[in-house]
Amino acid sequence: MATQRKNPPAAGDSGSAQGDESVKFEDQLAELEAIVARIESGERALEESIADFERGVGLVRALNRRLDEAERRVEALTRGPDGALISEPLDDEDENPD
């Protein structure tokens, strides 16, 4: 039976996306974009694409947690005219272009 050669892991494929707060948000996002490009290219074997997909899902979850935390921090830092902390929703201009 022939053995299948595996491609070496792409840069940034090692490690866990979850709980790795030492990696910058932008680096995780760039890794996710690279994973999407690799999957869309269709050049990788099925097993590698599945592994990429699993890594991508982990990155999406980690990025969403970080965005949620950043939103909570922004809300906590918002102060009203009297100096009291107030909670205001963030502007969603990018999500609802008119």
NORLINTA-V894552 format. One line per field, one symbol per residue. ss: DSSP state (H for helix, E for strand, C for the rest). phi: phi as a letter, one per 20 degrees, with the letter a starting at -180 (. if undefined). psi: psi as a letter, one per 30 degrees, with the letter a starting at -180 (. if undefined). A space follows every 50 residues. Layout:
BEGIN
ss = ???
phi = ???
psi = ???
END
This chain:
BEGIN
ss = CCCCCCCCCCCCCCCCCCCCCCCCHHHHHHHHHHHHHHHHHCCCCHHHHH HHHHHHHHHHHHHHHHHHHHHHHHHHHCECCCCCECCCCCCCCCCCCC
phi = .feefeffffgnfendfemeffefgffffffffffgfffffmeefgffff fffffffffgffffffffffffffffefcefenffcdcfffdgfecfc
psi = kkkkkkklklkgfllkfkgiffkkeeeeeeeeeeeeeeeffgflleeeee eeeeeeeeeeeeeeeeeeeeeeeeeffkklfgfkklkkkkkheffik.
END
